[in-house]
Amino acid sequence: MVRTADVLSFLEGLLVLRATRGGARPFDGRTVVVTGASAGVGRATARAFGAAGARVALLARGRVGLEAAAGEVERAGGEALVVPVDMADPSRVEEAADLVESRLGPVDVWVNSAFTSVFAPFLSVTSDEYERVTEVTYLGYVNGTRAALRRMLPRDSGAVVQIGSALAEVSVPLQAAYCGAKHAINGFTASVRLELLHRHSRVAVTLVQLPSVNTPQFSWALSRLPHRPRPVAPVFQPEVAARAVLHAARHPRRKEYRVGASTAAAVLTRRAAPGLLDRYLARTGYDSQQTDLPAAADGPHNLWAPLDGPDGRDHGAHGAFDAESAERSPYTALARHPMTVASAVGASAAGASALAARALRARRDERR
């Protein structure tokens, strides 16, 4: 018996092939900036832009991860520029943007992905730590967006893609600073979008709201939990997010893209039954964000400085949850290509009807 999940996965495969057929490189010759590019979603996104032919500027704090990401971009077929920078420092971000345009040309796409976080009850987070998360995760996006728009608006061309989170709509316990920053990004981005509409600008700003993703953040974020932190299931690989970001960069006029059925379900539940969702998250949110493994005492974290380490370790795009992470999101592919899916479903239905009719005729012939 054919399962719905199998059909959806097959359809997503068709959509991926359709988007890449003929060796298409939709970002050939275009300059793309990716912040937080040394690891996680930013790393996977930079690699995907490289495969699409872009000149990719890689911005983050950790040089080891950036150099490794640059190698991946170049092996994928793109051009890479490593720019170590702390996105919380607006003057340094402006300098980085100047460097990118002097080396790679005018910025066509700017992707904000840099963040940091703390896993702990709110009262266990110091004021300095909370401020640092806000500076990187929220103001880092503000600084990046400002640098991008200052260069795009005079040309009346370009796109800013904000990598958001389901936690921008539905908060969870133990991540107050991160949830607050992601909510702030929503409001900030909406306001900027209205200003662009007012001036009839062709520069676009869009959001890509992500589900739980298997990134190194759960190994290197500051945590005061009794057990090691983990993403809330279901979990997706960073490449799922990267494909959505590329699509958003090609079609930035849409206000928002949601990745994963879990993201869409969380948003809909919040709107339909907020009290019920709050009680559920209050009851399950502590255990669902922790593994069974005890936390390492005084483990290293990246809140104040990158975790390149004395051994020059590269953390890559993936975290420690490969075994349970989905490599595809049929919901996301279907949401991106409704007309293609309708055609595919129609063709499948027509084919199934034809096969059924043929089988019925064969049975009638046998009876005669």
N, C-alpha and C positions, 0 to 999 in steps of 0.2 A: 504494500500500500504506500502511495506517495504521501510524504508528510509535507505540511505547509512550510515548515522551516527549510526543507530541502529545496522546495520550489523557489522560495525567496533567495536562498543562497545562490541557486542557479541563475536567477534573474540578476543578482548583483554581479556575478561573474560576467554575464553578458554586457552589463553596463560598463564595467571596468575595461573590457575588451573594446567596446565601442569608443570609449574616451581615448584609447591609446592606439587605435588601429592606424596602420599606415605610417607608424613611427612618428606620429604627430608630437611636436614639441611646442606647446602653446605659449611658452614663455621665452622662446628663443630671442636673445638680444635684449631682454628686459632686465632691469635691476630690481632686486627684491631684498629687503632687509628683514631678517628674522631675529628678534630678541629672544633671550633664553635659549640660544641655539646650541649650547654645549651638551645638552642632555634632554631626555624625555620627548615631549611633543614637539618642542622647538627643534630638536635634533632631527626627528623624523620628517618634520615639515621642510627643513632646509634641504635634506637629502631629496625629497620629492620635487622641490623646485629645481634642484640641480638636474634631475632626470628629465624635467620638462624644458631644459635648455636655458635656465636663468643664470644671470650673474648674481650670486648670493652673498650678501654681506652678513656675517655671523657675529652677533653681538651677545656677550655674556661676560661674567667675571673671570671664569676659569680658563686659562690659556690652554691647558692640556686637553680639555674637552673640546675647545674650539678648534684646535689643530686637528684633532681626530675627526671632527665633523667636517672640516674643510677637505680632508682626504676623501671622505665619503661623497661629498658633493662633486668633487672632481672626477672620481671614479664613475659616478652616475652620468657624467657628461656635461656638468655645469662648470662655471668659474666661481672660485671662492675667495673671499677676503675676510681675514680674521681681524676683529676689532674688539679687544678686551675693554669692557666698560661696565660700570655699575649704573644700572638704569635709574637708580634713586637720585643720581646727581644730574640735575638738568643741564648744567654747563658742559659736563662731559658728554652728555647725550648729543648736544648741539655740535660739539667738536667731532663726535663720531659720524654724525650725519654729513658734515662738511667733508670729512675724509672719504666717506663712501661715494659721494657724488664726484669728488675729484679723481677717484680711482676707477669707478665703475660706470659713472654717468648718472643722469637724473633718476631719482627713485620712482619706480612705477608702482610698487606694492610695498607696504610696510606692515609686517605682522608682529603684533605684540603678544609675547608668550612668557616673558620672564616673571618669576614669582618666587616667593619663599613662604614658609608656613611654620606654625607651632601646633603640635598636638598636645593639648592640655586643657583642663577646665579653665574657664576664664580667669578666676581669681588666682590661679597658679601661674599666669602669664604676667611678667613684669611690664611696667609701663614702657620701658625701653624696647623690650621684645615686641610688644604690640605695635609700637611706633615703627619699628623696623619692617615688620610684615606689611604694614600699610604703605610705607615709603616705596618698597620694592613692588609689591603686588598691585597696588592701586596707583600711586603717583608715578611708578615706572611706566604704566600705560599712558598716563597723562603726559609725561615727558616725551615719550615716543610719539604720541599722536601730535603733540605740538611741533616737534621737529619735522614730522612728515608733512603736516599741513602747511607749514611755513614755506616748504619747497614745492608742494603740489599746487597750492591755490594760484600762484602767479601763472602757472602753466595750464590751469583749469583741467588737470588730468591726474589720475592716480586713484589708488584704493588703499584704505587702512582696514586691516582685519584684526579684530580683537578676539583673542582666544579666551573664551569665558568658561563657565561651568554651570552645571545644573544647580550647584550650590549658590549661584547668583539669584536663584529663584526659590530654592528650598534649602533652608539652613539645616545643619546638623549640629549636635552637641560636640564639644571638644575641639572645634575649629572656629571660634568666634572671630579671630582676627582675619583669617582667610575668607570666611563667609562675608564679613563686613566689607572687605576690599572688593570682592567679586560683585556684591550688590552695588557698591559705589561705581564700579565700572559700567554697569548697566545704565545707571542714571546719567553719568557723565557722557557716555556714548550717545544716548538718546538726545541730550541737549545739543551736543555738537552736530548731530545729524539734522536737527531742526534749523540750526544756523546755516548749514550748507544748503538746505532747501530754500531758506529765505533769500539767499543770494543767487539761487538758480545755478549753483555750482555743479560741474560734472565730476567733481571729486566725491568719492563714495566712502562711507564708513559702515562696516557690517560686523555683526557678532556671530561667533561660532560657539555655541554652548555645548560643552563636553560632558559625557558621563564619567564614571570611574575609569581611569586609564592606568595601565601598568608602567609606571615610570619610576626612576630612582628616588623620587621624593620621599617614599616611605622608608627608605634606608638612610637618608641623610637629613631629613627635617628634624629640628629640635623637638623632642618628645619627652613628656613627663608622665606618660601612661605606664601602668604596671607591665603591660605586654607590648610587643612590637606592633607598630601601626600597620594597617593594611587598607587597601581600597575597598569600598563597599561594593559587593557583588550586585549586578554583573559587571565584569571588568573587560575592557577592550585594549587591544594593542595600540601603541602610538601611531602606527601606520593608518589605522582607521580614521583617527583625528586628522592626520596629514592630508588624506584624500579629500576630506571635507573642507579643509582650509584652502587647498588649491581650487576646489570648485567655487568657494566663496570669493576668492581673488579673481576668478574669471567672470563671476556673476555677482558683483558686490552691491547691486542695487537693492537686493532683498534685505530687509531689516535684520533678520536673524535666521540662523540655521541651527537646528538641533541634531545632535549626533546620538544615536542609540534610542531604541524604544523606551528605555528606562528613563532617559531625560524627558522625553515627551510625556510619559506617564506621570512622572513626578510633578511636572508643571500643571498638568490637567487635574491631578488629585488636589494640589494646592488650591486651585481655583474652585473645584467642586466641593471638597470636604476638608477645609483647612484644619479644623479642630481634630478630626480623625487622624489626619496625617501627623499633626504635632504629637498626639499621644503615642502614635506608633513609633515615631523617631525618638521620642524621649525614652521609650521602653527598650528599643533595640539599638539605638545609635552608639552606645558605649561598646557593646560586644561586637557589633558588626564592623567596627573600625580597629579591632585588635586581633592579632593572631593568638594562638595558644602558647607561643614562645615567650619566655620572660624577656623583658627589656634589658639591653646591655647597660650596665652601670656606667654613667658618664660617657656614653658613646659620642663620637664626633658628629658635628652637624654643620650645616652651611649657612646659618642665619647671618653671621657677620662676615664670613669670608668663604670663598669657594673651597670645596673639598678635593682639590687636585691631589693633595697628599704628598709627602716627601718622596714616595716611590713613583710619582707622576701617573697615578692611576686615572684611567678614563672610564667613566661610568656608563657611557653609551645611552641609547634611547630607552631601553627596556629596564624594568625593575625586576623584582624577584618572583613575579607571579605569572610567568609565561604559561605554566601548566593549565591555568584556569582562564586565560585571557583569550577572548574571541578575536580572530584576525579579520573578520568582516562584520558589517552591520547592515543586514538587508533593509531594515527600516530606513536607515540614512540614505542608502542608494535609491530606494523607492521615492523618498521625499525629494531627492534632488532631481529625479527624472520622471515625473508623473506621466508625461506623454509617452515616453519610451516604454514605461512599464505598462501603460494601458494598451499600447500596440502589441507588446510581447504577450500580455495576458490574452488579448483578443486573438492573436495568432495561435496561442496555445489552445484556447478554447475551440477555435475553428478546427485545428488539427485533431483535437480530441473528439469533436463531433464527427469529423470525417471518418476517423478510425472506428468510432462506435457504429456509424451507418454502414461501413464496409463489413464489420463483424456481423451486424444484423442481416445484411443481404446474404452473407455466406451461410448463416444458419438457415435461412429460408431456402436457399438452394439445396442444402443438405437434406432438408425435410422433403423436398420434391423428389 
